[in-house]
Amino acid sequence: MNNPHALAESFSIVRNDALFRLQRAIGLIPEEGNGILRRAIIYSLLCWVPLVIWAFFTGRLMPDDDPESLAGHYGIHVRCLIAIPLLIIAEAGAQAILPVCLAQFLRTGLIDEKLEPAFRAIIADGIRLRDRIFPWVVIAGLILTWTVSFALAPNKEEVSWAGLEVNGHGFGSWWFLLVIRPIFNVLLLAWIWRLILTSIVLFRIAMLPLNLVPAHPDGVGGLGFIQRIPIIFSPMAFAVSAVIASSWAHNVIYHGLPVPSLYIQMGMLVAILVFLILMPLLSFSPLLAKTKKRAAREYGALLAGHGRLVHERWIQGKEIEDTPILDAPELGPSADIQTLYEAANAMRPVVINKVTLLMVVVPTAIPMLLVVATQWPLRSTLGKLLMALL
């Protein structure tokens, strides 16, 4: 593919990887399209419906006053009905956002003709890395090891709703062990691998001598468009947070676990997820810092030269020969060139703004806030907040 624009726009961290090819081979993904909604429904119902039917006929669905019924273990339902379909639906965002952002490096001139061969090589290497089978062998090995270890030494608290039999697992725990958890873990580890792949590609691009514009209005030299990339992984953060928070909610509601004892764990989980998702953008920080430092010297020299000539002409009354810098329309009067210098001096060293941060923090924090709300006097708390705002 000789056109670098087309190559960048064709790059996807999802399409044609080993998991994608496997799902297409068994008919879950049609020959045309991605079958995202269909897969989300199939996986969700496959995991949840047989378990509910089993629980209903065995009296484990919602027996009165039994905190260990299936209905009371919110983590199971959240995995099946929210996390698993969300991890599949998130593929749509990845397909729509990342290729456009990569092509934008070319459209904005950050990658010029001299850098195009290196940029094309980075994208091609990313595609080859995505298509490799080795990462999926590692994922399969991790899941197999985890499954075997659980089968041999089950965590009874995790499957207490299944009523483990004396001689081993019952249908409920086996279904959770061999179907629900592996499907969730495959999808989750797939997204972790995609995050790593995205980080590798962006890190290599950040190593190129990009043609940053220090005075660009976005404050990051023209890289503002990549601030959309974290939204690709926000569903993953929400899914992880929702599964963990739903397990905490069970212990809070049925076992009297005090919510304040979870605050440190909540804070650590938010911090880890936010850092991991914003990590690809941090690859550009060294380049931005270097560019800002150089721009301070270059724009400072430009402003000094321009200001000195203006001072000599209009304050000292000297005859100044025609000089391009005083007549350059792109610089304009002294006020305009000073604004240009201030814009370059205000360049940020990180491609992260408040909106980018909120795109990650909010979906990560919402499930935990719901857990906290279970022990808050919600009405009075909202009333106090309203009064404080008024």
C-alpha positions, 0 to 999 in steps of 0.5 A: 500500500503506497499511499501513507494516508490509506495505510494509516486509515486502514490500521486497526488494533481490532480488525484482523487480529487473531481473536477477530479471525477466530470469530470470523472463522466460526461465523460470529463475525460476517464476511462484511462488517464487524457484527459488533452488536450481534456478538455483544448480545450472543456473548452476553446471553450465552454467559447469563441465561444458562446460569439463571436457568440453572439457578432457578431450577435449583433454588439458587436464584433468589431464595428469601433472606439468603445473601449467597443467592445468585441474585445477590452476587451483582458481580456475576450479572455485571460481568455478563450483562454489562462488562462483556457486551461493553468490551465488544461494543468498544471495538466500534470506537477503536475502529472509528477513532484511531485510524483517523488520528493516525492519518491526521499526522499526515494531514496536518503536516506533522509528518512531512515527505521526509518522514513519510517512509519512517511513518509508513514503516511504523504503521506496517510494523504495527499491523504485523505485530497486531496479526502475530499469534504469540500475544494470544498464546500468552493470553490463552496460557494465562487464562488456562493457568488461572482456570486450572488453579481455580478448579483445583483450589476454588475461591469459595467466596467467589462462587458461594452462590453456586453451592459447591458440592462436597465432591467438587463443582456443580454446574453453576461453578463449572459454567462460571469457571469454563464459560463466563470467566474465560470469555470475560478474561479473554476480552479484557486481556485482549484490550490490555494487549490492544492498549500495549499495541497502541502505546508501541505505535505512538511511542515510535511515532513520538520518536520521529522529529515531528514538525510541531508548531509551538504556537499552535492554538491547541497548546500542544504543537498541533497534537491535540487530535490525539487527545481523543485516543483515550476514549477508545479505552474508557469502556475497558476502564468502566468494565473493570471498575464495574466488575470490581465495584459490584463485588464490593457492593455485595459485601457492603450490602450483605456482609456489612463491609464498611465503605470507608475501608475500601477508599484506598483500594478505590483510589488505587484502582482509579489511579492505575486505570487512568495511568494505563489509559493515558500512558500512550499520550505520555510518549509525546511529552519528551518531544513536547518539552524539547520543542517548548524549550527550543521555541522559547529561544527561537521565538524570544530571539524573533520577538527581540529582533522585531521589538528592537527594530520597532523601538529604533524606528518609532522611539529613537527616530532612526532611519530603518532600511526596509526589512522583511521582519517589519513588513511581514504580514504573518507577524503583524504589529508588535501586539500580534507577535507578542501574542505569538510568543505567549502562545509558544511559551504556553505550550504544554508538556503533556497531550492531556487536558481536562476533557481527556482526563474526565473521559477516563476518570468519570467512567472509572469512578462512577461504579465506585461512587455507586458503591459509596452511595449505598452507605450515604444518606443520599437525599440529605447529601444532595440537599447539602450540595445543592445548598452549597451551590446556591 
